[in-house]
Amino acid sequence: MTMAFTPVVKASPFKGEVLPLKVKSMARIASHHPIPSCFAISLFFFMGVEYTLKMVPSSSPPKDIGFLLTENIHGFLSTRPVFNSLLAALNTVFVGMQAVYVVWVFLVEERPRATIAALFMFTCRGVMGYCTQLPLPHEFLSSGVDFPVGNVSFFLFFSGHIAGAMIASLDMRRMKRRRLALVFDYLNALQAFRLLATRGHYTIDLAVGLAAGFFFDILAGKYEAWKSNIVPSDFYQGADCSCCNGNCR
């Protein structure tokens, strides 16, 4: 016998608030949904900015607000190469911490989500970075100990430094390691500031890197959920998870 199931459709939070379009209904929407309302205002604001902005000529370097905000720090570091290399070395250590954590949770705790997210992210970064190869900022402060070590070439778009730290931080929060996650977030913010000050990345590289960390963590979770529906239930039998008996996969 064939059974018919009625699909369950969740009610929209805006149901009954949009139409008829009146001042009262608009005020109610603004009071009940302040965040989307702010985005609506910002839409019109940036439309005005975009359509009236004087575009940067092709003969000029890109205009980057992050570079303007860190101009004094850039001048300080440019006259102190040893200190710049020290900061670069510390940043490389932080990148190593990200890598160690991602590998640790996969090999020791047997939780692959962060590792899958990092693999997704770096693959996408490689494709996008090769497809759109941005020019290196002419004020870039290089260092042989900065990651990637050895003054080798690298993709500017998008920042793997920022995305990798974000993936690790999200996994820490998922496992209730909130203090460690806060440490990573703080170091990630300092890392972003240093990358701007040394002109190692444009602001858009860092912003997209942050968003990519969130996106690929969610994508890895979707992948795990999909695989859990097709992998036999006894596939992981005998594989102990030290943190939650397999419930965190």
MOVENGI-V170623 format. One record per backbone hydrogen bond with DSSP energy under -1.0 kcal/mol. NH is the residue of the N-H (numbers start at 1). CO is the residue of the C=O. If there is no record, write none. Layout:
BEGIN
NH | CO
NH | CO
END
This chain:
BEGIN
15 | 12
17 | 14
22 | 20
26 | 22
27 | 23
28 | 24
29 | 25
30 | 26
31 | 27
32 | 28
33 | 29
37 | 33
38 | 34
39 | 35
40 | 36
41 | 37
42 | 38
43 | 39
44 | 40
45 | 41
46 | 42
47 | 43
48 | 44
49 | 45
50 | 46
51 | 47
53 | 49
60 | 57
68 | 64
69 | 65
70 | 66
71 | 68
74 | 70
75 | 71
76 | 72
77 | 73
78 | 74
80 | 77
84 | 80
85 | 81
86 | 82
87 | 83
88 | 84
89 | 85
90 | 86
91 | 87
92 | 88
93 | 89
94 | 90
95 | 91
96 | 92
97 | 93
98 | 94
99 | 95
100 | 96
101 | 97
102 | 98
103 | 99
104 | 100
105 | 101
107 | 103
108 | 104
109 | 104
111 | 105
116 | 112
117 | 113
118 | 114
119 | 115
120 | 116
121 | 117
122 | 118
123 | 119
124 | 120
125 | 121
126 | 122
127 | 123
128 | 124
129 | 125
130 | 126
131 | 127
132 | 128
134 | 132
140 | 137
141 | 198
146 | 143
150 | 144
159 | 205
163 | 159
164 | 160
165 | 161
166 | 162
167 | 163
168 | 164
169 | 165
170 | 166
171 | 167
172 | 168
173 | 169
174 | 170
175 | 171
176 | 173
177 | 172
178 | 176
181 | 177
182 | 178
183 | 179
184 | 180
185 | 181
186 | 182
187 | 183
188 | 184
189 | 185
190 | 186
191 | 187
192 | 188
193 | 189
194 | 190
195 | 191
196 | 192
197 | 193
198 | 194
200 | 195
201 | 195
206 | 202
207 | 203
208 | 204
209 | 205
210 | 206
211 | 207
212 | 208
213 | 209
214 | 210
215 | 211
216 | 212
217 | 213
218 | 214
219 | 215
220 | 216
221 | 217
222 | 218
223 | 219
224 | 220
225 | 221
226 | 222
227 | 223
228 | 224
231 | 227
235 | 232
237 | 234
239 | 236
245 | 241
247 | 244
END
